[in-house]
Amino acid sequence: MLNNSIFKYKNLIIWLFFFALTSLYFQNYRNSIHLIRTANSNQQMMVEQNIVDALKYVDNSYKILEKYLNQDMREFSEILVRKYSENSNVMNWDLKELQDGFEDYEIYIIDGRLAVVRTTLKEDLGLDFSQFPNFAELLRERMAGATFSADRMDISTNTHKLKKYSYMPTPDHKYLLELSVDIQETNPTIEGINVFSHADTLAREHEPVKEISFYKTNKDGSQVGLVTFGKGPYLDKNIPGKVKQIIQETVLADAAKTTQESEIRQSHKYIPYLSYTKENELNWWNSYVVRIAYDDSILQAKLTAERNIFIGKLSLLAAIFVLFQLTFAYLFRRTEQMASLDSLTELPNRKAFYEHFKRITGKQNERQGSRKLALLFIDVDDFKAVNDKYGHNAGDEVLREVARVLKRTLRKKDMVIRAGGDEFLVLLAGDISPDDVETVVSKINEALTTPLSIDGKTIKIDVSIGVSLYPDNAETLQEMTAQADAAMYLAKKSTSGSTNWSLYASERPTNSS
């Protein structure tokens, strides 16, 4: 019972240690997942903030530059109006001569159809602004007015260059006189604040960022155009309905919005950047909605790799734990077995013999009546002579061989132990009669008559056997052992040099040979 309690206690400690390690691994796994997600989120936030800061920086830089450009453009526009007052036939104006007085500026003349009928920039000749409804409405308002107006810096529709445009109507409202200046050409340092180029650099430098796009909308977000570069129109209006709807919601709410596309493991962040005039009105033409596409498969791959590491660690821990448990159980059972066995012969020891006797007699007492048991006390004759003649190693091997012979000769329900030295005890279970005892003794004598072969030497042994019966002679194992011992000594004295056995009698032992 004590050993079992110790085993359970130690087993509980092992289980607690296992659960503690498992909890530690799981906590580390959760921390790693949290760090991966946090790092990914921080990287996204950094990119988004970087874009917004770049837009703010560009916006503020443009405002400072435009303050000086607006003054020049107003002066040049007033010169053109005076020219129109002198000669309203714009088709015979010498635009080249006029341009020489306007350093770095291009001249445009827009008619009532909102088409460019004259210009110093050949690429824009014939440009029809009526195809851009929102901008066309603005141009008509400016043509019908009487004041100078200038747009913020923007990308040219045909050349895709960063430019600034100004407008002033003729007094008769037949034409709109337009000026433009190439910002990057006249101010080379402006290239360093190109937000579109900056966005491309961010996308290349940050692995999760798949693409950064810029959209322009009108005031209510109902008209959306994608800012494009290279060939084709500056604004691509072929926008999917879902994207257009999200951009409109983003503009109206003036708040960022995130969408998820699980089928392609991609998410999009829509960030509004709305520019306002001094009068706090939305300057929609110079406002953007930035759309950042993130490759979610990269984050998922990192999470999967971390999960696989955790599963691998947990599996290894479980395997080690199972192996340790099996080893511990085996060693414990082995220790228990060794504690109950004789170290020389590996026969049960006296403690196991006593437990066996107690168990058998207890069961018999529960039944009606009492069955007899027999205890045999077996002693190897002249064993000291064997040790002296052949050596202690040979003597030990003789005892081991006697143990093997006895185990082979007896029934499975019988038990044999080495009582100590060259003495053995045998408990015959069942309803044993003196005749049964005699039969067993005869088998033992017959088995041991064959000389033993030990380390190439032939050794002949004899044994003396004393027998005590339960409950006829005694009811305790201690009494039976003493009685069988006495009977064995009587057998040993009776016939020297031969195998004898003797049954204990209440008055005096009965000798048989």
Steps between C-alpha positions, in 0.01 A plus 500: 500500500783736588674431170176560309451828683854606415443402137176697481664800667795499263269440205292801603814713514594385147152586371513843666843559346366398160201732526726782622728457196199475269356819647837672462529389135142611433560838662819547296304403188229755579764766566673420170169520311425829673844638409462392136157660474617813682806532276281461192248752633775747590654465156163572338440796730845635415436474126157662534628780719794549264264544206279745689803696622637509145168634371498765773859594426435521127179693560674755723798525263269556206313773689821690567613469138156584362488822698777639278379334181148639541635855501694450175213319331255777590730762345547296181126429477419871523743563212308244290167667585637835388623334181147368443356847549734623226445202269213257569594277204697247702559285194754746358687559825874436491512269803874446465565870535268517798669201660840667476372755748368227731810309603436126542123531448276329243197683358157343432187649348181309582180571304136468602502127415774460763747395232857625477503690168842666538801406713878521512509136606423290192417187703197674653357653181141383450469376858130478585420567866130431451573129545580570865158601636607632838796693366292624205245644743778682681641641173155628395465678835841661448418600141177662615679686780726801493787412735835329487516145643775247540499129573730323734792319344387185324594240240453589135232293326707426189865546600463368858733769625454694822358838400311799628213657306329839515188634328358843414193559280489755218269796568246367247511149658573335164836361603686384804865600504709232665863493610705200616848456640705181532581491871770237478674678214499844658556369856721185485488460879127418476592153375607416855142552623327286241253302711430250223866411463525480878208254507675277247812497718296402808336215313839365392657531845221337701426139412132488613416806285389378162386826342420863587243676283366855499140587411338836437133565565250780485342656810260217578720219368257408223765554230822301548816487291820304551817707458704331227847555358655437162279456196125549509280747689617652824181388675376149431127501567455130437474425872324185635170584665601354836818709514311809391241447775766459770683814383174696512432376855855594599463855362159560659611368838850652472626188676725210401338171403641147476370218280598133489515270199561157651482314168820670383642558851511873447372799697459864401524814710322808367638823649337836417717809463265792457647841425314813603516862386555800725123531520493143638332365189599165357754542223386177341719533190811483716369236739576129483392164629807279542439128453771272642487131404658264753611145427349310797658171390836625633356550849316168475822323400678640805213398729491151347876460543474603866208263552697213345793577730264492799343170387848356444615605847180367658527169313863462606409583858212248492727232353766565766232498769351169382846345474588631845172368642556156349858495624396619844221241523735226381770598749244524779358158419850363466596652834191349659583165346860517615382599847288185512760268340812326618792671330686173430228264376230760410254291701246682720636612837364432850272807492334388176479146639326626813250707296429197281441277807278764660296539180447124456411427860269803507306373200479151649362634827221672311385168357312221679754271661875525480733355238848388581820663384852363518823686568825340381830604655778397258869509592794423265721247680867583551471825303805638680705221343378607157614858565834384635566262213363691200493859618226739601409586139433132431311478829279793397435334165402177682241693701366665182474159332318350801256793482438436128447125562251567779304751283481250214392214730229682696153602386422859403289555809785387728764746618870445564737747664860505613478539876868584530839336443436153354141469635178515297133511603218357290129564566274241340155649444172310484359223715833323560514153660814320624482286185505814286802622692677174440429526125643853481806405703562206270490729196744738665734212591483363148568841344801561722660155461649610168842656567525870420735635232656821633777678305606171339501318833259225600363551850272254676282630781264354759224676689315441825130595524280568799120532470238672715124494432243774540292501711585159646842599637469878519291799384773763456779508250756561774392185687488295181848615399642404840327160483615429143852604599496254787368226272778579245771456765345169598509387136862613466605296806306191406684393185824681427598536133152436358202720412247482788183670602318501830143602595464685827293320766342656809695272741801417285573530128414198281797393283458383138763424241 
